[in-house]
């Protein structure tokens, strides 16, 4: 299987489909119809003067047209630069020169103030532009396996996002490794709601097309209703989403002594029940949560940030299989739990073609033939040498270890490790404490602070306005009681609003931008140390 096989896979597939859920409504296209539209889009690009090999940019929200442009570039031979809306919407006028782009596709709402010229094309108008065009296979020009076919960007948590080139064979490696760990079926349906500018979203799209199963394209705003309506079987989500759902249902279970007792009794007997009987009981006991996810969910993958072990155990105990994974933008998917290799608390076993080494700082280094890039396009020589090392290893910036059975465990980000100012030797990985805080139904988000300070403090986002500071302090006290003294939180600040992409406190992958959170609450945090 190679990436260019997507051509014939789409062309000859009249059974599988892509569903698109947008504010304007819901539409569906069979893969064979999608193939026809891709051919028209390639012809459209040639008609307006875009030649094979020339670079094209795209900046917009998830849409059918976004996928058309992406696949037209891959199959037609144009390198696509996929820009994150959050980071680049104010940079549109400079993208052509900075990245040597022939054309940039943008959403209509970002076109205001731009001079009308041939350098821009409106994503939302593409289907009407190609409607009358002929589907012509003359212009097919797929990239070879060694070719760079797209440029993806880092999440921007440490400054302006940096571009990384991705080769066709690197995308194929992602899909091949998934196939080694999971079984996929013709009636499977993967829901993609992360921005398509995040490369993992596109890789799941390619995977569905190459393996002949279905796609649902949504966004975070309509995710919940889309889950119920489209009944997906595969979902990739961030810990925050899964933790929020867990909190709601766990509160319902705990609210009744009878319900809690039944749940605990079920956990005791579940391991001795025959599989089919156990599944029937799960469907009955946990009907509400199964229906929330659409009723047909069988694979849920989480990553991008640490997730509380209790959350993983809860989902797996009730029959919703959740697998924690680990990957980085610079090298792709590194490890994943799966039905065959599953250890809660780990991120799974690394893939056989990924060589892992732990350096003297506890940092995870990865080397493999299918790494996604050899440098940052806009990175300084010093940064590129630090990350993309001369011996072929990539410095992930994450710390962790491998246990005796080959499972990879993460501790946290190396740059986020907190060192105290009072001479203590202990180092603190803030994410370990944050996952304990975030499991509380009272807390929506949290960020631990304390680098070069004598003790730890935190910024707390309450789950709702009715929650008091006394209640938050009780949660912190409970967490402190489970931790060594040096990990205790000595004070906290209540945030004015949730951390989000819009207020620039979360990355596109929904990771905390710690420096920005600190700057936002610098005055309040500093007061905790006076």
Secondary structure as UniProt FT lines:
FT   HELIX           3..5
FT   HELIX           6..11
FT   STRAND          17..22
FT   TURN            23..24
FT   STRAND          25..30
FT   HELIX           31..47
FT   TURN            48..49
FT   TURN            52..53
FT   STRAND          55..59
FT   HELIX           64..76
FT   STRAND          79..82
FT   HELIX           85..88
FT   TURN            89..90
FT   HELIX           92..99
FT   STRAND          103..106
FT   HELIX           108..110
FT   TURN            112..113
FT   TURN            118..119
FT   STRAND          120..122
FT   HELIX           123..125
FT   HELIX           126..130
FT   TURN            131..132
FT   HELIX           137..139
FT   TURN            145..146
FT   STRAND          148..153
FT   TURN            157..158
FT   STRAND          163..167
FT   HELIX           168..181
FT   TURN            186..187
FT   STRAND          189..192
FT   TURN            196..197
FT   HELIX           199..211
FT   STRAND          214..217
FT   HELIX           220..222
FT   HELIX           223..230
FT   STRAND          234..238
FT   HELIX           239..254
FT   HELIX           257..269
FT   HELIX           270..272
FT   HELIX           275..285
FT   HELIX           287..292
FT   TURN            293..294
FT   STRAND          299..303
FT   HELIX           309..318
FT   STRAND          322..328
FT   TURN            329..331
FT   STRAND          332..336
FT   TURN            344..345
FT   STRAND          349..350
FT   TURN            352..353
FT   STRAND          355..358
FT   TURN            360..361
FT   STRAND          363..367
FT   TURN            369..370
FT   TURN            377..378
FT   HELIX           381..387
FT   TURN            390..391
FT   STRAND          394..402
FT   TURN            404..405
FT   STRAND          407..413
FT   HELIX           414..416
FT   STRAND          418..419
FT   STRAND          427..428
FT   HELIX           430..438
FT   TURN            441..442
FT   STRAND          443..449
FT   TURN            451..452
FT   STRAND          456..462
FT   TURN            465..466
FT   HELIX           469..481
FT   HELIX           485..487
FT   STRAND          489..494
FT   TURN            501..504
FT   TURN            508..509
FT   HELIX           514..520
FT   HELIX           522..527
FT   TURN            528..529
//
